[in-house]
Amino acid sequence: MSLTIHKANETLDYKPWVFPGGEIGVKLDVTNLRYRSTVAEHQTIVARIQNSADLMTLIMARDALARWDKTPINLFLPYIPYARQDRVCVPGEAFSLKVFANQLNNLDFNQVTVLDPHSSVSEALFDNLNVITQSQVIQQWDELTTRLRRPNTILVSPDAGANKKTSDIAAYLAHDSFLRADKLRDLTNGKIKETIVYADDLTGVEVVIVDDLCDRGGTFIALAKVLKAKGASIVGLYTTHAILPDGADALFAGGIDEVWVTNSFRTDLDSRIKVFDIATFLR
């Protein structure tokens, strides 16, 4: 987990540990009196939560901080865990996102800032939420906007769920259109059976797929193959969040030529990937 605590220009160190029984412990550096004496409207915990133990670390850190420093506490949670589990699909399942949101709401943060939530369901479940949209992230990334405005470049929405966000980005970039795609899954195993691109000829066109999250990248690899079969000269990929548990080799081997992500989930990203530092939104 990556967890940092800030107030104004001061950073507070802390020490996490695990007891023999598996319980999480956190102790702040209470010798940092300069941090405590700094006057500010709020202090901020930045948390990249990658597993359930990280959530407990956040809970313990928030409790310890509130007991030691009475300045209101904000949370910067760039990636929302369980965001894709935003409904109950079959009887017997938990509503995982709501369970997580309830845990976070119980911590009573002054404000919770998130980047590019997977769906509007997240916005309905979290208290005191401040959303930084996908379009706002891209607008802050000069190198990427320059790339996306390059002549003969078309944005690609990989499925119906991404159409609205891709439309917003296309409007910001002054593109007169974007390319729609879709996928058909085998519901018995979740594998993609067919990828559809609503275009006949993309000869010489540079395309950039835009979505909120890349896990292992199977959707984008399948889409890249169809785009190149239709003549696309370059296939790029932008996602706000990059899980990539197996690294990026499969993406580059699978026909994707450029990858652009933020470091919302992890900071140890492949050197071939272009990365936007979310710290921009803390300034």
N, C-alpha and C positions, 0 to 999 in steps of 0.2 A: 504494500500500500504506500502511496505517497500522500502524506498529510502534513500540512504546514499551517502555522498560526501567525497571523500578522495583525499589527495595529499601527496605523500610519506607516512610517518607514522602518518600524521595528519588527523583528521576527523572534518568536519565542521557541526555544528548544524544549523537547520533551523526550522521555524515555519510555517506550513500550516494552512489555515483557509478557511471558506466558508462565503461569504457575504450573506445578507438576500435574495438577488435575485438569489442565487445559484452559483455565480461566485467563482472560485478558486483563492486564494491569497497565496503567499509564501514570507517570509522574512528571509534572511540569518542572521546568527550571525556575524554581521560586527565588533563586538568588539574583535573577534578572530584574532588579528594581527599576532600572531605566524603562523597561517595557511597561511595568505596572504603573509608573508615574506619567507615562505619555498620555496626553489628553487627546481624545478622539471621539467622534460620534459613535463609532463601533469598532469592533475587532472582527477578523474574518478567519474562519477555518476553511482551508482549501483541501478537499478530500477526493482522491481518486479511489473509489471503492471497487475492488476487484474480486472480493469474496466475502463470505459472511463474517469471518474474523475481522475484516477491515471495518465492517459496520459496528462491531462491538468496540473496536479501538476508537472510532469516532464518538460513540456514546460516552465512553469513559473520558476522552479528552474534553468533550463539551462539558461534562459534569465537573471535572477538575478545574477547568478554566472559569466557569461560572462561580465556583466557590472562592477562587483566588482573586479574580478581577471582575468587578461589577459592570464594566462597560458592556453594552448590548452586543450580542454575538450574532454575526451573519455567517451563513454557510455558502461557500462556492462549491457546488457539486456539478462539475462539468458534464459528467456522464451519469445518467440515472440508471442504477441497476434495476433489473426486472422490467424495464420499460417495454420490452416486446411482449411480455406476458400481461397485456393490458385488458384481458377479458377472460371469462371462463368458457373454454371452447367445448369441453365435454363434461358430463356429470362426474363428480368426484374430484375435480381439480380445485386447487386453491386459486383465489384471485390474487396472484403474487404481487402485482404492482400496488394494489390497495394495501396489502399487508405491509409492504415496505414503506409506503407513504404514511401509514398510521404510526409506524415506529419513528419516522422522521418528525412527524407533526408533534408527537409527544415530547420531543426535545425542545420545542418552543423557540426556534431560532427567530431572531428579529427579521431576517430576510433570507430566503433561499434562492440563489441564482443558479440557473442551469443553462446548458447549451443545447440547442436543437433537439428538443424532446422527440421521441419516436412518434407520438401521436398526441392529439388534443386531450386524450384521457388523462395524461399526466398533469396537464394544467388544471384539470378539475379536482384532482385528488390531493394536491399539496397546498399547505397553508403558506401565506406570505411569499408567493412565488414570483420571481423575476425571470423572464425568459429572454435569452439572447437567441434570436432566430438564426437559421442557416444562412439566410441572406445577409444578416448583419455580420456574421463571421466572415463571409466572403468579401463584404465591403471593406473590412479592415485589413484584408490580405492583398496588398498592392500587386505583388508578383503574380498571384493567381488571377486577379481581375484582368491584368494585362494579358495573361495567357488566354483567358476566356474570350477576350475581345479581339483576338487575332482573326484576320480575315479567313473565311472558309471554315470557321469553327461553329459547330452546332452542339447544343446541350442535349443530353439524352436522359429522359426519365425512365427508370428501369421497370416501373410498374405503376398501377393506378394510384397507389398510396403516396407516391412521390410527385405526382403531377402538379399539385398546388405549389409545393415548395420550388420545383423546377421552374414553374411559370413565373413566380416572384423573382427568381434570380435572372431569368431571361429578360424580364421587364427592366430590372435594374441595369443590366448590361446593354439595353437598347437592342436586343435581338428581336426580330419580328416573329419568331416562332421557336419551337423546340421539338425534338423528336420523341415520340411516345413508343414505349415497348411494353411487353407483358410476358408473363410466364405461367405455365400450367404445371402444377405439382401433382405428384402421386400422393394422395392423402394417406395411403397406407404406410409410406416410409419417408415422406417429406422431400423426396428427390424431385428435381426439375425434369419433367417429361418433354417439354417443348418451350422454346423461347421465340417470341414473335416480335418483330420490329416493323413498325408501320411506315415503311419506306421501301421503294423498289431499287433505286440506284444511288449509292453513296460514293461513287468513284471519285477519288481524290479529296474527299471531305475529311476533315479532322473532327472527331467527335469526343465529347467529354461526358461520361456518365456521372450523374449527380444523385447522391442518396445520403441518408443520415448515418448509416452504420455499415461497416464491413466486418464480418466475423471471419470466416475462412475464405470468403470471396467466391463461392460457387456460383451464385447468381450472376456476378459480374463477369466471370470467366466464360460462362455459357453465352452471355450477351455479347461479349467481345468477339467470340467466334462468328456469331451471326452478322455483326456489324462489319467485320473484315470480309466475310463472304460476299457481302453486298458492295464491297469496294472501298470501305473506309481506309484511309491511309495511316491514320494515327488514332488509337483508342486511349483516351485518358480516363482517370477515375478520381473523383473527389468525394470523400465521405468525411463528415465531421468527426465521427468516432471510429477508431480502428482497434479491434480486439486482436486479430491476427495471432492466435495461439501457436500456430505453426510457422510464423514468419511470413515474408512476402514472396518467397520463391514461386509459389503456385500462381500468384497474380501475374508476375512478369513472364513466366513460362506459358501462361494461358492466353497470351495475346494482348495483355494490357501494357501499354508502353510508358505511361506516366501515372504516378499515384500521388495524390495530394490529400493530407489529413491534418487534423490538429492533434496535440498531445493530451487530449481530454482524458483518455483511459490509461495510456502508458507513455513513458518517455524513452524507452529503449527500442526505438524504431530503426528499421533497416536504413542504411545510409543512402540507398537509392530513392527513398521516399522523401518528398518535400513536406516539411512539417511547419505548421503554424503554432506558435507558443500562446497558449491561452492566458498567460500572465498579462497579455495586452489588456484584458478586461478587468484587471485589478488596479490599473493605473488611474 
